[in-house]
C-alpha cells in the first residue's frame, strides 16, 4: 500500500469520526461525541507528520 493511499484512508477516517461526533452530539451522548472528535483530531495530527509518495527519502 502506498503512502498516498494510506493518507486518503486516514482522511476518510477523520471525516467519519467527525460525522459520528456530530451524530452522537444530537443524541446527547456527549462523552462519545468528545471521544470521536478527539480521535479525529489525533489522527489529523498524526497525518501532518506522515510523508507522502512525492517526498524525498532522508538518508
C-alpha positions, -999 to +999 in steps of 0.1 A: +000+000+000+014+034-010+017+063+014-008+084-005-034+055-003-029+054+035-032+092+037-065+090+018-078+062+040-069+082+072-086+114+058-117+093+052-115+081+088-112+116+101-143+126+082-161+095+095-152+102+131-162+139+128-196+129+114-200+104+142-192+131+168-220+153+153-244+123+154-235+115+190-240+151+199-275+152+185-283+121+207-269+139+237-241+113+240-216+140+249-188+116+261-190+096+229-190+128+208-160+141+227-141+108+222-149+107+185-138+143+180-106+137+200-098+106+179-103+125+147-080+153+160-053+128+169-054+111+135-053+145+119-023+155+139-005+122+130-014+128+094+005+161+094+038+143+100+032+115+076+052+117+044+036+114+010+048+094-020+063+126-036+086+133-006+123+127-009+138+099+012+160+111+040+192+090+044 
